[in-house]
Amino acid sequence: MITIKNREQLAKNGVTHLNRKARALALESLESALNAVDPKQLMKSKLLLKKSRLKVNRYSFDLKKFKNIYVIGGGKASGSMAENLEQILGKHITNGFINVPRGNKHKTEIIKLHEASHPIPDKLGVEGTRCMVKIAEQAKKEDLIICLISGGGSSLMPLPRGGITIKDKRKITDALLKCGATINEVNTVRKHISDFKGGWLAKKAYPATVLNLILSDVVGDPLDFIASGPTVPDSTTFSDAIKVLKKYRLWDKTPASIKKVLSDGERRLIPETPKANDNAFKKVYNVIIGNNRFASLAVREHLRSTGLNTLLLTSTLEGEARHAGVMLASIAGEVALSGNPVPKPAGIVAGGETTVTVTGKGLGGRNQEISLAAALKMGGMDGVVVASLSTDGVDGPTDAAGAIVDGKTIARAAEMDLNPEEFLVENDSYNFFSKLGDLIFMGSTGTNVNDVSVIVVL
């Protein structure tokens, strides 16, 4: 079971009885979301091996017809996925290599788990990706490659294209993550400076059969953006990548090696990423085993089981985190005042992934910023809580998963001489909530399907 380590203390931080009750309900519901998208449970529910036949959703593979079965991939959930795939397929697996985040706790016997850096790529990630490429390129027509793909794969599976160095790739990745770009925009650039992403892995693996098992961390589940789509056709172009960098005023700051690759690509001096008409994709099968909607629905069902009137507002929430926080607080206020869009006692769920345009010098993450912005609009409400967390257990560059607030949060801050507006301006939500003791701590969860926010109004 995946649990919030400091759940009891977070509930006790409620000043009133109603706030304590609302906090407990919100935190319990978020735990239910995480357990609903635990890769172990998802793999068991989606994969069925009967004798030598592997069934995955509507696909069926007779493993006796394959000479070798290789496993490759990467992402925050890939370690857990690999561990459980071994338990299902056992000795059917010939060999495997997976890039996992540092601190991985999963154990495998056949598949090699190789630790690398996230969210900024490093040399270890490059070394591991080259090992995967070697496996893919040696695979033959009668072989099966199972790719385990999850969020975080873009950073964990780097293979810079052309003369791009890992140092330059790290620099542009860091800039993109701080500028407020969406994950789709970030991955548009990543795909075009990579020799692995954007369909290139499928190209290298052809003519082997490729089965992708995907845990989605991208809003709407567009396959070519999840981990930057190493085994699916790319819908974007070099021109699109350049437009992203220019949109966020990063082009002039982009390393020369990256500008050269993108410019050469736009002028058709080097090949575009593989597109849908490429033969490499004729033997590729894609299965999404879990996504944000799974998690969001689990929150709604848990809240409903406790007697609350519930609503899944969306599983595709995007935009600036602080704006999303204001919206969630506004909805909470409307429920408290009028019973719309659902009457009290109410539980409302919003899943997705927001962005933070970093202009300050503080420390924080998307979910902490959502919560801080929400708290500023919730003053005086009793029995009203907003909690938000990242399902991978790590919110931005912090060790917290998110934060929880109620109608007394700002009053508690005032008693400690904390100015929440100043913390928000500095993007310093982590230090604000650290002082209040309202950070949500989980550690790495082994899964990753974006973020989940919950409103409870009693």
N, C-alpha and C positions, 0 to 999 in steps of 0.2 A: 504493500500500500504506500502511495505517495502522500506525505503529510506536510502540513505547515509546522515547522519546528517550534515556533513561538505563538501558536494559536491561542492557548489559554491566556497568555499575558496580553495579547492584542484584544481579546474580548474583555478582559478586566479593565483595560484602559478607558472603557466607556464610563463617563461620569455618572450617568443615570441608569436606572434599571432597563429602560427601553433601549438605550444605546448599547448596553452590554448584550442584550438579547439580539438586537439587529446585527451587531458585529459577529456574534457567534454564528448566526444563520448565514451571513455572507461568506464567512471563512469556510464553513462546512461545505457550502455549495461549490466554492472554488476547488476544494479538494476533490469533490466528485468529478469535476471537469478533468482534472489531471489524471485521475484513475481511469476515466473513460477513454483517454488517448494514450494510455500506457502501451508502448510498443509490444510488450509481452502479450497482452490481451488481444491487441489488434492482429498480431501475427497468427495467434492461435485461431482467431475467428475467421480470418481471411484465407488461410492456407490449410488444405486438407491433403494428406498423403495417404493413399489407399493402395497397398502393394507397391507398385512402381509408378503409379499415376498421381501426379501433383495437380490438384485443382485450385485455381486462384480466381475467384469471382466467376466470370463466364468462360475463362480459359482453362484448357486442360493439356498437360504435358506428360507424355510417356517417357519417364526418365531412362528407360532401357534403350531408347533410341539415340541417346546422346553418349558420345564417347567420353567426354569430360564435362564436368559442371564446375564452373568458376564463379566466385563471389567477389565483387568489387563494389566500391562506393564510398560515401562519406557523408557526414552531417552530425548534428548534435545527438540524434537518436540512433545513429548507425551502429554504435556498440551494442545497444540493447537488441536492435534488429538482428545483428549478426549472431549474437548469443542464442537467440530464440530460433533463428533459421537453422543453426547447427542442431538444436534439439529436435527439430522437425525432420530435417533431411539426413542428419548424421553422416554416415560414410558415403552417401551418394555424392558428397562434395569432394571434388578433386583437390582444389586449392582456393585460397582467397586472400584478399588484401583490402583492408578498410582504413580510411583515415578518420580518427576520432579526436574529440577535444582533449586537451591535457586534463589529467585527473580522472580519466576513464576508469570505472570500477568493474566493468563487465569482463567476463572470462570466456575464451574460446580455445579450442584445441586444434582446429584445422585452419580457420581463418585468422590471419595475422591482423591484430589491432594495432595501428600505428598512430601515436599521438602527435598532434600538430596544433598550430595556433588558431584561435578564433577570438574576435572577428577580423583581426588583421592577419593576413597570410604570412607564412614564414618559410624558411628553407626546408624545414622538416616536411611541411605540407607538399612542397615541390618534389622532394625525394619520394614520398609516398605515392604521389600522383604518377610519377614515372614508373613506379612498380606496377600500378594498375594498367598503365598504357602497355607495358610489356606483356602482361597477361592478355589484354584485349587483342593485341596484334598477333599473338601466337595462336589464338583461338581459330579453329577451323570450322568448316561448314557443318560438321556433325557435332559441334560443341554447343553448350548452353551457358550463357553468362547471365547471372542474376545480379542486378544492380540494386543496392540498398541506398536510397536517396532520401535525405531529410533536410530540413532547414539548417543552415550553417554550412552546407556543402560547398557553396561558392567560395568561402574563405578557406575551408579545409582541403579543397582539391585544386590548388593553384598550379598552373603550368603556363607561364608567360609566353606570349607569342613573339616571334621574330627576335629583335634585339632588346626587348623589354626585360629589365632586371626585376628581381623580387623586391628590391628596395623601391623602385619606381612604382611597382604595383601596390606596395604597402602605402606609399604616399597618396596615391589617387584614391585608394579604398578608404583611407582615413578621412580625406576631404569629402568624399561622397556621403559618408555616413554622418557627417556633421552639418552638411549644407541644407538638410531638409528634403532631400530627394526621396522619392518613394522607392521601395525595394525593386519594383519593376524597372525604374530608371537606373538604379545602381547596377542591376544585373544586365541591362542593355549594354552598358559600358564593359562590364566584366566579361561578357560573352565575346566581345570583339577584341579583347586583348589577351585571349586565352587560346591555347592549342588543345584544350580538353572540353571546355564548355560549349554551349551553343550548337550541340549536335556532333561535335568532333569525335567524342568517344564512340558514338554509334558508327561513325565512318571508319574508325580504327578497328572496331570489333567485327565489321562485316567481312565474311558472310555467316558468322556465327548467329545463332538465335539469341535475342536479348530480352529478358524479362525484367522490367523495372517495378520494384515495390517502393512506393512513394508515400512518405508522410509529409503532407503539404503544410508549408508555413507562409504561403503567399495567398493574399486575398483573392477569392474567386477560383483558385486552383489552376491557373494557366500553366500547363506542363513545361513550357519552355522557359519559365522564370523560376521554377522551383529548383534551387541549387544551380541556377543558371542553365538548366536544361542540357546536361551533357549527352543525353541519348535521344533527344527529340528535335524535330525541325525547328529552326530559329525563325521567328516572325519579324525580327528586327534587322536593321542594316548598319553598316559603318556610319552612314549619314545620321541615323538615329542616335548613335552613341555620341557623335560630335555635337549634335543638337542638345543633348542632355548636359554636357560639359559647358556649353555656351549659355544655356538657360540659367545655370547656377553660377555663372561667371567664374568657372574653373579652367576654361580653355587656356588662358594666358599663363596659368600656374601649373598646367599639366606638364609632366616631364617630357623632354624632347623625344625619348624613345617611344612613348605612348602616342604622342602626336604624329610621329612618322608612320607607325603602323595604321592608325586610324585614317590618316590622310591618304596613304598608299591604298588602303582598302576602298575608300570613297572613290578614288581614281581608277579602281579596278586593276591595280598593279599586283595585288595579291588576292587570293580567292575569298569570296564571301563565306560566311558560315553556311553549313548545309541547309537546304530548304526542303519543303515537303515532297518535292518530286524526285528527291535523291533515292536511289535504290537501297541505300543503307538502312532506310527506315521500314522496308517491306517485311523485315523479320523482327521488328521491335514491338513488344507488347507492354503497355503501361497500365498499372493498377494503383489507384490511390487508396491506401489502406486506412487513412485517417486524415482529418482536417479540422479547421476551427469550428465548423458547424457541429461536428461530433461533440466537441467540448462544450460549446454553448448550449446545445440541447440537453446535455447532462446537467448543467447548472439549472436550467429551467425545470427539468423533471425533479431534481432534488428539492428545489424551493416549493414546487407544487406539492410534493409529498409531505411537507411540513405544514400545509394548510394555507399557503400564500396564494394570492391571485397572481398569475405569472404572464410574462410576455417576453418572447425573444425578439428584441428590437431589430437586431441585425447581426450577421456574422461576417460582414464586409465593411466594418468601420475603418475609415481612413481620415487623413487630414492632420493638422497640427494637434499635438497632444493637449495643449492648454485649452484649445478651442473645444476639443472633445470633452474635456473635464467640465467646462462651463455648460455644455449641452446636457451632460448627464445630471449635473446639479439642478438645472432648469426643469428637467423631466421629473426629478425627485420632488421638487417644489410643487409642480403641478399636481402630482399624485396626492401630496399632502393637503393641498388646498381644495381640489375639486374631484379627486378620484379618477382623473384621466391621465394616461390612456387605460389604466386598470385601477380598480378601487383598492383601498387599503383593506387588509394588510397585503402589500404588494412586493413582488420580486421581479425585477427587470434585468435582462441580460443583453450585453453588447459585446460582440467579439470582432476581431480584426487586427489591424496594426496601424498605429498612428506614427507620426514622425516628430522629431524635435529639431528645430533649427537652432543650433547652438550659437548664441551670441555672448553669453556670460562665461565666467571662469569657474563655475561651480561643478558639482558632481551630481549626476542623476540619471534617470532613464525615462522612457516613454510613460510607463505606468505610474511612476512617482510624480511626474509632472501632471498627468491627468488628475491624480488624487489631490495634489496641491491646488490646482486651478478649481477643482470642484469644491474644496473646503472653503475657499474664499466666497463662494456663493451660497453656502449652506448655514451660515451663522444663525443660531437661535432655534433651529429645527431640532425636535426631540424624536428619537426613534427612527432617524433617517441616516443611512450609511451608504457610502460609495467605497468600493474596494476594487482594485485593479492589479493584475499581475501578468507577468510573462510566463507562458507555460513551460519554458525551458528552465525556469528557476533563476534566470539571470537577466535583470532589467538594465539594458545599456551596459556601461563599463563598471557596474557595481556588483556587490555580492548579494544584493537584495532582489527579490522577485517582483516587488511592487510595494504598495502601501494601502492603508485603510484610513478613512476619515469619517467624521460624523459632525453633527451640528454644534458640538462643543470644541472641535479641534482648534479653531481660531482663538477661542477664549482661553484654552489651555496654553496656546502659544503666547498670548499676551501676558499671561501670568509669569512666563519665563523670559519676557522682554524680547521675544522673537518677532520680527516683522516679516510675515509671509510674502508680501509683495516684493520685498527686496530679494528674498530667496528665489522667487519665481523669475525675476529679472535676470538673476545670475545663473539660471538653470541649475540651482543648488538644492533641488528637492531632497536629495539623499541626506544632506546634513540637517535640513529642517526636520525630516521625519525621524532621523536618528536621535535628535534631542528629545523628541516627544515619545520615542519608543514605539512608533507606529509603522516601521518598516516590516514587510513580510519576508521572512527568511525560510528558504526551502533547501538550498543547495541545488546542485544539478539534478533535474528530474528524470533525465534520460529520454525525454520527449520534446517536441517542439511544433506547436501548431498556432503560432502567433500569440495574441494577448486576449484575455477575457476580463471584462469589467462587469460588476454587479451592483445594482441599486436595491436596497431593502428599505421599505417604508412601512412602519408598524403603526 
